[in-house]
Amino acid sequence: MKKILLTIILSSFIFTAWCQSNFKLGLRVSPNIGWSNPSSNGAESLGSKLGYSFGLFGDFHFADNYAFHTALYLTTFGGQIKYPSSAEVFDVNGSTNLGKTEANFSANYVEIPLALKLKTNEIGYITYYGLFGTSLAINYDAKADLSYTSENGGRNFSEDNSDFSDNINLFRAGLLVGLGLEYNVSGNTALVFGIHYNNGFTNIFDEKISRVDSDGNAILNESQDLKGQNNFLTFEIGVMF
């Protein structure tokens, strides 16, 4: 079903492009650096994580120096977080241990940016641009390396490449800003380079974690929602036709 939906979206994107004489289509591949900002009590960020994005993008020009920018990308980004938890699900003896879980995760999305693109006139062979808008995304998979450290002398556990999909919200939205340039190679063909910043403003997590006391220690049988946003910086490399 997911493959059929992606095929329909992609076909509609290309058909719309063919119907527009002022439309430019391009291909892009972009490495990114992502990080999380958990806001729940006791949760913290442990650092950034490398990811990537690729797919089609297009500019609908409605004036000489203005365009509506959209795209269809498969985007992977993630982060490293630590949060209070109980290890009941890991404990082979069936007992509950309080402690901390560290998750080094990567989440996969179908991403559709919607932005206004402002462009200069061509200077030499180069056109500079800035864009501002939003990014909408749907999660379809997530993986994580998990490790648990007990606080009360219990056992410690770890699990690599664990399914993390149930811990990630289906929908993500973010603020999108960027700067870049288009280098004209010949005719309508141009190389595209840029830096785009995607600032998430919806909670990306869908997980219950342990509540903590005033000392930051997990409390048995009390839970809270894991809340936080994920941001990432992309380095755009593409070609426009």
C-alpha positions in Angstrom: 0.0 0.0 0.0 2.9 2.4 0.8 4.5 1.7 -2.5 1.2 2.3 -4.4 0.8 5.6 -2.5 4.3 6.8 -3.3 3.8 5.9 -7.0 0.6 8.0 -7.1 2.3 11.0 -5.5 5.3 10.7 -7.8 3.2 10.4 -10.9 1.1 13.4 -9.9 4.2 15.4 -9.2 5.7 14.7 -12.7 2.3 15.2 -14.5 2.0 18.6 -12.9 5.5 19.5 -14.0 4.7 18.6 -17.7 1.6 20.8 -17.6 3.6 23.8 -16.5 5.7 25.7 -19.1 7.3 27.8 -16.3 8.2 24.7 -14.2 11.8 23.5 -13.6 12.4 20.0 -12.3 15.5 18.7 -10.6 17.2 15.8 -8.8 18.8 16.2 -5.4 20.9 14.2 -3.0 21.7 15.8 0.4 23.7 14.6 3.4 22.4 16.0 6.7 23.3 16.4 10.4 20.3 15.9 12.8 19.9 16.3 16.5 17.0 16.0 19.0 15.8 18.4 21.7 13.9 16.4 24.3 11.8 18.5 26.7 10.5 15.9 29.1 11.9 15.9 32.7 15.0 13.7 32.9 15.5 13.4 29.2 18.5 14.9 27.4 20.2 15.0 24.1 23.5 13.1 23.7 24.6 14.5 20.3 24.0 14.6 16.6 23.7 11.9 13.9 24.4 11.9 10.2 21.6 11.2 7.7 20.7 11.8 4.1 17.9 12.8 1.7 17.2 12.3 -2.0 14.5 12.7 -4.6 12.8 15.2 -7.0 12.3 18.9 -6.5 10.6 21.6 -8.6 10.2 25.3 -8.9 6.9 26.8 -10.2 7.9 30.3 -11.4 5.1 32.9 -11.1 7.4 35.9 -11.7 11.0 36.4 -12.9 12.6 36.3 -9.5 10.0 34.3 -7.5 9.0 30.7 -7.4 6.9 28.2 -5.4 9.3 25.5 -4.4 8.2 21.9 -3.6 9.7 18.5 -3.6 9.2 14.8 -3.0 12.1 13.4 -0.9 12.9 10.2 1.0 14.6 11.6 4.1 16.5 9.9 6.9 17.6 11.8 10.0 18.0 11.0 13.7 19.7 11.8 17.0 21.0 10.5 20.2 18.9 10.8 23.4 18.8 9.5 27.0 15.7 9.2 29.1 14.6 7.6 32.4 12.9 4.2 32.0 12.3 0.8 33.6 13.8 -2.3 32.1 11.0 -4.7 32.6 10.8 -5.6 29.0 14.4 -6.5 28.9 14.6 -8.5 32.2 14.5 -12.2 31.6 13.6 -12.8 35.2 10.5 -10.6 34.9 11.5 -8.1 37.6 11.5 -4.3 37.1 14.7 -2.3 37.3 14.8 1.5 37.2 17.4 3.2 35.1 18.2 5.1 32.0 17.8 4.2 28.3 20.1 5.6 25.6 18.7 5.6 22.1 20.8 6.2 19.0 18.0 6.4 16.4 17.3 7.0 12.7 13.9 7.8 11.4 12.8 7.5 7.7 10.2 9.9 6.2 8.5 10.8 3.0 9.1 14.6 3.0 7.2 17.3 1.1 8.7 20.9 1.4 6.4 23.8 0.6 8.3 27.1 0.3 8.7 30.5 -1.3 11.9 30.8 -3.3 13.4 34.2 -4.0 16.0 34.4 -6.8 18.4 37.0 -8.0 19.0 37.8 -11.7 21.8 35.7 -13.2 25.2 37.1 -12.2 27.8 35.6 -14.5 26.6 32.1 -14.7 25.2 32.1 -11.1 21.8 32.8 -9.7 21.6 33.1 -5.9 18.4 32.1 -4.0 16.8 32.1 -0.5 13.8 30.2 0.5 11.4 30.2 3.4 8.5 27.8 4.2 7.5 24.6 5.8 8.3 20.9 5.6 5.7 18.2 6.0 6.7 14.6 6.5 5.2 11.1 7.2 7.3 8.5 9.0 7.4 5.0 7.5 10.2 3.3 9.4 12.7 3.9 12.3 15.6 1.9 13.8 17.6 2.5 17.0 20.5 1.1 18.9 19.3 0.9 22.5 21.2 0.5 25.7 19.9 0.4 29.3 21.8 1.2 32.5 20.2 0.2 35.8 20.3 2.6 38.8 19.7 0.0 41.5 22.4 -2.7 40.8 20.3 -4.6 38.3 21.4 -6.0 35.0 22.3 -3.7 32.0 21.2 -4.5 28.5 21.7 -3.4 24.9 20.0 -4.1 21.6 21.3 -3.0 18.2 19.1 -2.1 15.1 15.9 -2.4 17.1 12.6 -1.5 15.5 11.8 2.0 16.8 8.8 2.8 14.6 6.2 2.6 17.4 8.3 5.2 19.3 8.0 7.8 16.5 5.0 9.9 15.6 3.5 9.4 12.1 3.4 13.1 11.2 6.2 15.7 11.5 6.1 19.4 10.5 9.0 21.9 10.5 10.1 25.4 9.6 12.3 25.4 6.5 14.8 28.1 5.6 17.7 28.0 3.2 20.3 29.8 1.0 22.0 28.5 -2.1 23.0 29.1 -5.7 22.3 27.7 -9.2 25.2 27.5 -11.6 24.1 27.5 -15.2 25.8 24.8 -17.2 24.0 25.1 -20.5 20.5 26.2 -21.5 18.1 25.2 -18.8 20.5 22.9 -17.1 22.0 24.1 -13.8 23.9 22.7 -10.9 22.4 23.5 -7.5 24.2 23.9 -4.2 22.8 25.1 -0.9 22.4 24.9 2.9 18.9 24.3 4.3 17.9 24.3 8.0 14.8 22.3 9.0 13.5 23.2 12.5 10.9 20.8 13.7 8.0 22.2 15.7 5.9 19.1 16.3 6.7 16.3 18.8 8.4 13.5 16.9 8.2 10.9 19.7 5.3 8.6 20.6 6.6 6.9 23.8 6.0 6.7 27.5 9.0 7.0 29.8 9.4 7.0 33.6 8.7 10.0 35.6 11.6 11.3 37.7 11.9 12.7 41.3 13.6 15.9 42.3 17.0 14.2 42.1 16.4 13.1 38.5 15.8 9.4 39.4 13.1 7.3 37.7 9.9 6.6 39.8 8.5 3.1 39.6 5.1 2.7 38.0 4.8 6.4 37.1 5.1 7.5 33.5 5.2 10.6 31.3 5.2 11.3 27.6 8.5 11.6 25.9 8.4 15.0 24.2 10.9 16.7 21.9 11.6 18.1 18.5 14.2 17.0 15.9 16.2 19.5 13.8 18.5 18.9 10.9 20.9 20.8 8.6 21.1 19.7 5.0 23.8 20.3 2.4 22.1 20.5 -1.0 23.6 19.0 -4.1 21.5 18.7 -7.2 20.9 19.3 -10.9 18.0 21.2 -12.4 16.7 20.7 -16.0 
